[in-house]
Amino acid sequence: MRLPFTVEQFFDVFEAYNRAIWPAQVLAYVLGLAAIVLASGDTARRGRAVAGILALSWIWMGAAYHLGHFRAINPAATVFGVLFLLQGLVFIGAGCILAKLRFRFAVRPIPIIGAAFILYAMVLYPLLGRLAGHIYPRSPVFGVAPCPAAIFTFGLLLWATRPVPWYVPVVPVLWSLIGLSAAIHLRVPQDYGLGVAGVFGIALLVVRNRMLKQEASPSV
């Protein structure tokens, strides 16, 4: 895949973006921690709040990052921006309005893997980036950059206590494929985790949905 921009231009965009939105990065971490705390209780109100945080993150990235900055070097960012805005609306519709999304961590294999994705997105991702020489502000940051936010999203979806509607993870899965391909070409090793989260995340989500449906079905 030939990209319409150089590695230098890619990180130039992140530098300009991070400087322009400061201190939104701090707020993103606060909201991420809030989502984790809220996901400790399986209630409709908490589920709406978690979905609202995810919606805000995806809408922000669609508008501020893709349409506001990345589009300057990549025409495809217009499409990416629209997809991210749509994903935000999906979380508003499915999670905030219809209350189809509820979350709670449990000491079971799939939620534990979800917790590992969350830990990777919030803690290991920036550490790996620093080891790769990507120093702030010339680096993606959790909550306001697409790749770590998508990994975090997969993590929370694996905490779902009800079957996740099929349309909810569509854009995150698409982005995991796009983001991984770009990461390989741009030499962003911390984004390799996005491919893992996308492939294993959707597979585990299908398995968890089946388990939740079986648990909800009356025994014969």
C-alpha positions as CSV (number, residue, x, y, z in Angstrom):
1,M,0.0,0.0,0.0
2,R,1.5,3.3,-1.1
3,L,0.6,6.2,1.3
4,P,0.1,9.7,0.0
5,F,2.3,11.2,2.8
6,T,5.7,10.5,4.4
7,V,6.5,9.3,7.9
8,E,7.7,12.8,8.7
9,Q,4.5,14.4,7.6
10,F,2.4,11.8,9.6
11,F,4.2,12.8,12.8
12,D,4.1,16.5,11.9
13,V,0.3,16.2,11.9
14,F,0.3,14.6,15.3
15,E,2.5,17.3,16.7
16,A,0.3,20.0,15.4
17,Y,-2.8,18.2,16.6
18,N,-1.5,17.5,20.1
19,R,-0.5,21.1,20.5
20,A,-3.8,22.4,19.2
21,I,-6.0,20.3,21.5
22,W,-4.0,20.5,24.8
23,P,-5.2,19.7,27.5
24,A,-7.8,17.4,25.9
25,Q,-5.3,14.5,26.3
26,V,-5.5,14.8,30.1
27,L,-9.3,14.8,29.9
28,A,-9.2,11.7,27.7
29,Y,-7.4,9.8,30.4
30,V,-9.8,11.0,33.0
31,L,-12.8,9.9,30.9
32,G,-11.1,6.5,30.2
33,L,-10.6,5.9,33.9
34,A,-14.2,7.0,34.5
35,A,-15.4,4.5,31.9
36,I,-13.5,1.7,33.7
37,V,-15.1,2.7,37.1
38,L,-18.6,3.0,35.6
39,A,-18.2,-0.4,34.0
40,S,-17.8,-2.0,37.5
41,G,-21.6,-2.0,37.8
42,D,-24.1,-3.6,35.4
43,T,-26.9,-1.0,35.3
44,A,-28.6,0.8,32.4
45,R,-27.5,4.2,33.7
46,R,-23.8,3.2,33.9
47,G,-24.0,1.5,30.5
48,R,-25.4,4.7,29.0
49,A,-22.5,6.7,30.6
50,V,-19.9,4.3,29.3
51,A,-21.4,4.4,25.8
52,G,-21.5,8.2,26.0
53,I,-17.8,8.4,26.8
54,L,-17.0,6.1,23.8
55,A,-19.3,8.2,21.6
56,L,-17.6,11.4,22.6
57,S,-14.1,9.8,21.9
58,W,-15.1,8.6,18.4
59,I,-16.9,11.8,17.5
60,W,-13.9,13.9,18.7
61,M,-11.4,11.9,16.7
62,G,-13.6,12.0,13.6
63,A,-14.0,15.8,13.7
64,A,-10.8,17.0,15.4
65,Y,-8.2,14.5,14.2
66,H,-9.4,13.1,10.8
67,L,-11.3,16.1,9.4
68,G,-9.5,18.8,11.3
69,H,-5.9,17.6,10.8
70,F,-5.2,14.3,9.1
71,R,-7.1,15.4,6.0
72,A,-4.4,17.9,5.2
73,I,-2.1,15.1,4.1
74,N,-4.5,12.3,3.4
75,P,-7.6,12.7,1.3
76,A,-8.9,9.4,2.6
77,A,-9.2,11.0,6.1
78,T,-12.5,12.6,4.9
79,V,-14.0,9.1,4.7
80,F,-12.3,8.1,7.9
81,G,-13.7,11.1,9.7
82,V,-17.3,10.3,8.5
83,L,-16.9,6.7,9.6
84,F,-15.7,7.8,13.1
85,L,-18.6,10.3,13.4
86,L,-21.0,7.5,12.4
87,Q,-19.4,5.2,15.1
88,G,-20.0,7.9,17.7
89,L,-23.7,8.0,16.6
90,V,-23.8,4.2,16.9
91,F,-22.7,4.4,20.5
92,I,-25.3,7.1,21.2
93,G,-28.1,5.2,19.5
94,A,-27.3,1.7,20.8
95,G,-25.8,2.6,24.1
96,C,-27.3,5.9,25.3
97,I,-30.8,5.8,23.7
98,L,-31.7,2.1,23.4
99,A,-29.6,1.0,26.4
100,K,-28.4,-2.1,24.5
101,L,-24.9,-1.9,26.0
102,R,-24.1,-2.7,29.6
103,F,-20.7,-3.5,31.0
104,R,-19.1,-5.2,34.0
105,F,-15.7,-6.7,34.5
106,A,-15.7,-10.4,35.6
107,V,-12.9,-12.7,36.4
108,R,-13.5,-14.8,33.4
109,P,-11.2,-15.4,30.3
110,I,-12.9,-13.0,27.8
111,P,-13.3,-10.0,30.2
112,I,-9.7,-10.6,31.4
113,I,-8.5,-10.3,27.8
114,G,-10.6,-7.2,27.5
115,A,-8.9,-5.8,30.5
116,A,-5.5,-6.6,28.9
117,F,-6.6,-4.6,25.8
118,I,-7.5,-1.6,28.1
119,L,-4.2,-1.8,29.9
120,Y,-2.4,-1.9,26.6
121,A,-4.2,1.1,25.2
122,M,-3.7,3.3,28.3
123,V,-0.4,2.2,29.7
124,L,1.7,0.0,27.4
125,Y,0.9,1.8,24.2
126,P,2.6,5.1,25.2
127,L,5.5,3.2,26.7
128,L,6.1,1.2,23.5
129,G,5.8,4.4,21.5
130,R,8.5,6.0,23.6
131,L,10.8,3.0,23.2
132,A,10.2,3.3,19.4
133,G,11.3,7.0,19.6
134,H,7.8,8.5,19.3
135,I,8.0,11.3,21.9
136,Y,5.1,13.6,22.7
137,P,3.9,15.7,21.1
138,R,5.0,13.8,18.0
139,S,3.1,10.7,19.0
140,P,-0.5,9.3,19.1
141,V,-2.1,9.7,22.6
142,F,-4.8,7.6,24.2
143,G,-8.4,8.8,23.8
144,V,-7.7,11.4,21.2
145,A,-5.8,9.2,18.6
146,P,-7.7,6.6,16.7
147,C,-5.6,3.5,17.2
148,P,-5.3,3.4,21.1
149,A,-8.9,4.5,21.3
150,A,-10.0,1.6,19.1
151,I,-8.0,-0.9,21.2
152,F,-9.7,0.5,24.3
153,T,-13.1,0.2,22.7
154,F,-12.5,-3.5,21.9
155,G,-11.5,-4.0,25.6
156,L,-14.7,-2.5,26.9
157,L,-16.9,-4.4,24.4
158,L,-15.4,-7.6,25.8
159,W,-16.9,-6.5,29.2
160,A,-20.4,-6.4,27.8
161,T,-23.0,-8.3,29.9
162,R,-25.5,-8.4,27.1
163,P,-25.0,-9.4,23.5
164,V,-23.4,-6.6,21.5
165,P,-25.4,-5.7,18.4
166,W,-23.6,-6.7,15.2
167,Y,-23.3,-3.2,13.9
168,V,-21.5,-1.8,16.9
169,P,-18.0,-3.2,16.2
170,V,-18.1,-2.7,12.4
171,V,-16.1,0.5,12.2
172,P,-13.6,-0.5,14.9
173,V,-12.9,-3.7,13.0
174,L,-12.5,-1.8,9.7
175,W,-10.2,0.7,11.4
176,S,-8.1,-2.1,13.0
177,L,-7.3,-3.4,9.4
178,I,-6.6,0.1,8.0
179,G,-4.6,1.1,11.1
180,L,-2.5,-2.0,11.1
181,S,-1.6,-1.7,7.4
182,A,-0.6,2.0,8.0
183,A,1.4,1.1,11.1
184,I,3.6,-1.3,9.2
185,H,4.4,1.2,6.6
186,L,4.8,4.1,9.0
187,R,6.9,2.1,11.5
188,V,4.5,2.6,14.5
189,P,5.1,-0.7,16.4
190,Q,2.7,0.2,19.2
191,D,-0.1,0.2,16.7
192,Y,0.5,-3.5,15.9
193,G,-1.6,-4.2,19.0
194,L,-4.6,-2.7,17.1
195,G,-4.4,-5.6,14.6
196,V,-4.4,-8.1,17.5
197,A,-7.3,-6.3,19.2
198,G,-9.3,-6.2,15.9
199,V,-8.8,-9.9,15.0
200,F,-9.0,-11.4,18.4
201,G,-11.5,-8.8,19.7
202,I,-14.2,-9.5,17.1
203,A,-13.7,-13.3,17.4
204,L,-14.0,-13.2,21.2
205,L,-17.0,-10.8,20.9
206,V,-18.8,-13.4,18.7
207,V,-18.0,-16.1,21.3
208,R,-19.1,-13.9,24.2
209,N,-22.3,-13.0,22.4
210,R,-23.2,-16.7,22.0
211,M,-22.4,-17.4,25.6
212,L,-24.5,-14.5,26.8
213,K,-27.4,-15.6,24.6
214,Q,-27.1,-19.2,26.0
215,E,-27.1,-17.9,29.5
216,A,-30.2,-15.8,28.9
217,S,-32.1,-18.7,27.3
218,P,-34.3,-20.7,29.6
219,S,-33.0,-24.1,30.4
220,V,-35.1,-27.0,29.2
